[in-house]
């Protein structure tokens, strides 16, 4: 893939579009835009320019210019990705949505919000809450990730069991397409059958088919009661099986989170405090919304019953802030142990999770891998973090990690699973995507990309390579 | 658009693929395949052959042959469409899925079913129920429509308020693509971000992008309690506003159906029995699922309170069979009044429904149109049936209908609405689609079609025309 360079004349035209202050070309200022949260420097790449448009019109003008000049454009939200989706691997322009940060409208009667792409997820959550409403999307990085990035990666997070992932929150998108046209797809309708559902195609397309500039997202009335339960299970298999049991019983929690015992110890060390029941096993955190106190009491009794029937040794009412601080410390605790971590984001049908955990225990032992493990057990999405031992040579460790990956993914695809539950493919998993995806399916994805972006300028080299 | 003919030699090859008994070429046998439920004969068109494959392999072989020979292939499920989506307007082959009628698997642990495309919706519902499970998709034509058609049109139906439309029931699809390859897209996963979401692109694409041969669909545990409420409102506006009120209050019914007073009288005449409260106004039927008796009682009290606060003069507990028999008699009652009916399937944001009803009352009066009206009020989807007066000339009536359509749709798009809530565009609404859709959006739909189906053999001339 060969592209034109961002020359001085292109820079000048970019400055005309967005204003001189919003075109960054100094190495130091561009460095933060050379990577996402993947720490491995081999995945970093400096752009030639960073552009910060303030509107869809400016975004469109930048894309039009880039398309005409044959320069790649890589859209970027909060930069919290874990698949190098926002890394400009061919240089060119990083288009940051950070100035597209307005909450345009919140409609309590229609139960939706219209927000620009650069709005932080936590800011939308807070704005909805201030109106007695609720935005259901909730990635663990909610404080720093942006709505546009959530949509582009179909971010999942903690509430997907009840509310689905980011794609399920979408009514409509305003996008800039690869030839620089602004268009709106979808509408705030609870039902429609009026042509192809382009908004769902764009969601999860990782910036390869369009740059999201604005989104119309579903809101809900704020649930009156929300309880958090902590259950401690003697085995990891019993712990994750609970999720599937609850769903079969018709109980729909907001989330069912799993932390294995080794990981709990790592989090306890990081937080420098002992955790309740830490010595006894594995954690399951269940969050349950209820309409009133009676329903809440019924839910708590049912959860207690099913947890104990499933083998839990302890079932405790948890304090919201404390338990979620613990859960959300997972990534930081891992980082405190090692800066060199291979992160997997696999997903399987929930009824196969216990099998997957057994397989992981066996294969990681065989490959002598140090593992920290958290799972969104309620939706089958498992985050496997493999830590490099300090003493080991990087390349030798990588060889073991990759050999293990191949074996693990082969097994996961046999279970009906996929490479990524919520982080996306990006640049990092592109080779795995090629290996594990039906070539005919991949060809159909590529055909859409080529039809919409004939010059391959929007986030090239992500998800797949074009011939 | 010009195609090759189904010659004797093509017929012979079709017989080799599916067996001689499953290729129909006699006019009489093909007649039922020349139309869907649109009665107007100007929308009927005879195919050159009807083919009934028994497997995805046979379907693929038929499509491959058609693609090689440049013959159109029109997939057909139950033939209950209302937009002429299954009508072979360029002749060629109608590919009926009626022999693809196996329920392959029902998985209570994973809460999903794998079914072939030709399975009737009611049969899947019954099979799920027999296992204590529940399939949420429920078009009014459930007894005769098929899963493949439901997916192709993103059929809505009665339970969309709580469960969404058919696209929300889909985990995975097996399809035959326009070049005759079988592939699977999606997986029974509650979360994933592994490439473009092709299953959601295919859902609602009305057979133009692929022929669905099998689907993996979500199931739910059967809700323990289900209550039906009938509320009678003095004005149509107050009636439809209830839906929006309930959702804002955090009450999520399975469905909120609306029947206006004129329509009630027509149904009463058809059923030859008076309906309760018929003289007092307009009907709202609310169905509400509950987890136990306490919750059911609370739901009923709340519904009574909100209905009365919204102006209802009567709020009655309804008998399930009776009230749904009444609701589902709508189409037949209309047919009993006139065989010549123009059916609209418009959809607006639910908070704009009352405005739309006022507009419709004004415009249909001005155009002197006889109207029967039912709405899935809980999702903004309104079925406007315009009856031809027996004495009037067809063409004169059509001119008034079409002039009214243009005015109505202009207004609906101003409200953020769309042409079709659940019937699709098909052949019937293609010109309206062209007029009311942003050309850039339409161009992006067409680009996908052209990239996947370069010979334009799969259901050509539906949704849009290609140049």
Boltz contact constraints between the chains, C-beta under 6 A:
constraints:
  - contact:
      token1: [A, 109]
      token2: [B, 351]
      max_distance: 6.0
  - contact:
      token1: [A, 110]
      token2: [B, 349]
      max_distance: 6.0
  - contact:
      token1: [A, 110]
      token2: [B, 351]
      max_distance: 6.0
  - contact:
      token1: [A, 153]
      token2: [B, 193]
      max_distance: 6.0
  - contact:
      token1: [A, 154]
      token2: [B, 193]
      max_distance: 6.0
  - contact:
      token1: [A, 156]
      token2: [B, 191]
      max_distance: 6.0
  - contact:
      token1: [A, 160]
      token2: [B, 191]
      max_distance: 6.0
  - contact:
      token1: [A, 165]
      token2: [B, 191]
      max_distance: 6.0
  - contact:
      token1: [A, 181]
      token2: [B, 440]
      max_distance: 6.0
  - contact:
      token1: [A, 183]
      token2: [B, 438]
      max_distance: 6.0
  - contact:
      token1: [A, 183]
      token2: [B, 440]
      max_distance: 6.0
  - contact:
      token1: [A, 183]
      token2: [B, 441]
      max_distance: 6.0
  - contact:
      token1: [A, 187]
      token2: [B, 416]
      max_distance: 6.0
  - contact:
      token1: [A, 187]
      token2: [B, 418]
      max_distance: 6.0
  - contact:
      token1: [A, 188]
      token2: [B, 349]
      max_distance: 6.0
  - contact:
      token1: [A, 188]
      token2: [B, 416]
      max_distance: 6.0
  - contact:
      token1: [A, 189]
      token2: [B, 347]
      max_distance: 6.0
  - contact:
      token1: [A, 190]
      token2: [B, 379]
      max_distance: 6.0
  - contact:
      token1: [A, 190]
      token2: [B, 380]
      max_distance: 6.0
  - contact:
      token1: [A, 191]
      token2: [B, 156]
      max_distance: 6.0
  - contact:
      token1: [A, 191]
      token2: [B, 160]
      max_distance: 6.0
  - contact:
      token1: [A, 191]
      token2: [B, 165]
      max_distance: 6.0
  - contact:
      token1: [A, 191]
      token2: [B, 347]
      max_distance: 6.0
  - contact:
      token1: [A, 191]
      token2: [B, 379]
      max_distance: 6.0
  - contact:
      token1: [A, 191]
      token2: [B, 381]
      max_distance: 6.0
  - contact:
      token1: [A, 191]
      token2: [B, 421]
      max_distance: 6.0
  - contact:
      token1: [A, 191]
      token2: [B, 422]
      max_distance: 6.0
  - contact:
      token1: [A, 192]
      token2: [B, 347]
      max_distance: 6.0
  - contact:
      token1: [A, 192]
      token2: [B, 418]
      max_distance: 6.0
  - contact:
      token1: [A, 192]
      token2: [B, 421]
      max_distance: 6.0
  - contact:
      token1: [A, 193]
      token2: [B, 153]
      max_distance: 6.0
  - contact:
      token1: [A, 193]
      token2: [B, 154]
      max_distance: 6.0
  - contact:
      token1: [A, 193]
      token2: [B, 204]
      max_distance: 6.0
  - contact:
      token1: [A, 193]
      token2: [B, 420]
      max_distance: 6.0
  - contact:
      token1: [A, 193]
      token2: [B, 422]
      max_distance: 6.0
  - contact:
      token1: [A, 193]
      token2: [B, 424]
      max_distance: 6.0
  - contact:
      token1: [A, 194]
      token2: [B, 418]
      max_distance: 6.0
  - contact:
      token1: [A, 194]
      token2: [B, 419]
      max_distance: 6.0
  - contact:
      token1: [A, 194]
      token2: [B, 420]
      max_distance: 6.0
  - contact:
      token1: [A, 195]
      token2: [B, 445]
      max_distance: 6.0
  - contact:
      token1: [A, 195]
      token2: [B, 463]
      max_distance: 6.0
  - contact:
      token1: [A, 196]
      token2: [B, 205]
      max_distance: 6.0
  - contact:
      token1: [A, 196]
      token2: [B, 445]
      max_distance: 6.0
  - contact:
      token1: [A, 197]
      token2: [B, 200]
      max_distance: 6.0
  - contact:
      token1: [A, 197]
      token2: [B, 204]
      max_distance: 6.0
  - contact:
      token1: [A, 200]
      token2: [B, 197]
      max_distance: 6.0
  - contact:
      token1: [A, 200]
      token2: [B, 200]
      max_distance: 6.0
  - contact:
      token1: [A, 201]
      token2: [B, 201]
      max_distance: 6.0
  - contact:
      token1: [A, 204]
      token2: [B, 193]
      max_distance: 6.0
  - contact:
      token1: [A, 204]
      token2: [B, 197]
      max_distance: 6.0
  - contact:
      token1: [A, 205]
      token2: [B, 196]
      max_distance: 6.0
  - contact:
      token1: [A, 221]
      token2: [B, 250]
      max_distance: 6.0
  - contact:
      token1: [A, 250]
      token2: [B, 221]
      max_distance: 6.0
  - contact:
      token1: [A, 347]
      token2: [B, 189]
      max_distance: 6.0
  - contact:
      token1: [A, 347]
      token2: [B, 191]
      max_distance: 6.0
  - contact:
      token1: [A, 347]
      token2: [B, 192]
      max_distance: 6.0
  - contact:
      token1: [A, 349]
      token2: [B, 110]
      max_distance: 6.0
  - contact:
      token1: [A, 349]
      token2: [B, 188]
      max_distance: 6.0
  - contact:
      token1: [A, 351]
      token2: [B, 109]
      max_distance: 6.0
  - contact:
      token1: [A, 351]
      token2: [B, 110]
      max_distance: 6.0
  - contact:
      token1: [A, 379]
      token2: [B, 190]
      max_distance: 6.0
  - contact:
      token1: [A, 379]
      token2: [B, 191]
      max_distance: 6.0
  - contact:
      token1: [A, 380]
      token2: [B, 190]
      max_distance: 6.0
  - contact:
      token1: [A, 381]
      token2: [B, 191]
      max_distance: 6.0
  - contact:
      token1: [A, 416]
      token2: [B, 187]
      max_distance: 6.0
  - contact:
      token1: [A, 416]
      token2: [B, 188]
      max_distance: 6.0
  - contact:
      token1: [A, 418]
      token2: [B, 187]
      max_distance: 6.0
  - contact:
      token1: [A, 418]
      token2: [B, 192]
      max_distance: 6.0
  - contact:
      token1: [A, 418]
      token2: [B, 194]
      max_distance: 6.0
  - contact:
      token1: [A, 419]
      token2: [B, 194]
      max_distance: 6.0
  - contact:
      token1: [A, 420]
      token2: [B, 193]
      max_distance: 6.0
  - contact:
      token1: [A, 420]
      token2: [B, 194]
      max_distance: 6.0
  - contact:
      token1: [A, 421]
      token2: [B, 191]
      max_distance: 6.0
  - contact:
      token1: [A, 421]
      token2: [B, 192]
      max_distance: 6.0
  - contact:
      token1: [A, 422]
      token2: [B, 191]
      max_distance: 6.0
  - contact:
      token1: [A, 422]
      token2: [B, 193]
      max_distance: 6.0
  - contact:
      token1: [A, 424]
      token2: [B, 193]
      max_distance: 6.0
  - contact:
      token1: [A, 438]
      token2: [B, 183]
      max_distance: 6.0
  - contact:
      token1: [A, 440]
      token2: [B, 181]
      max_distance: 6.0
  - contact:
      token1: [A, 440]
      token2: [B, 183]
      max_distance: 6.0
  - contact:
      token1: [A, 441]
      token2: [B, 183]
      max_distance: 6.0
  - contact:
      token1: [A, 445]
      token2: [B, 195]
      max_distance: 6.0
  - contact:
      token1: [A, 445]
      token2: [B, 196]
      max_distance: 6.0
  - contact:
      token1: [A, 447]
      token2: [B, 451]
      max_distance: 6.0
  - contact:
      token1: [A, 447]
      token2: [B, 452]
      max_distance: 6.0
  - contact:
      token1: [A, 448]
      token2: [B, 448]
      max_distance: 6.0
  - contact:
      token1: [A, 451]
      token2: [B, 447]
      max_distance: 6.0
  - contact:
      token1: [A, 451]
      token2: [B, 451]
      max_distance: 6.0
  - contact:
      token1: [A, 452]
      token2: [B, 447]
      max_distance: 6.0
  - contact:
      token1: [A, 463]
      token2: [B, 195]
      max_distance: 6.0
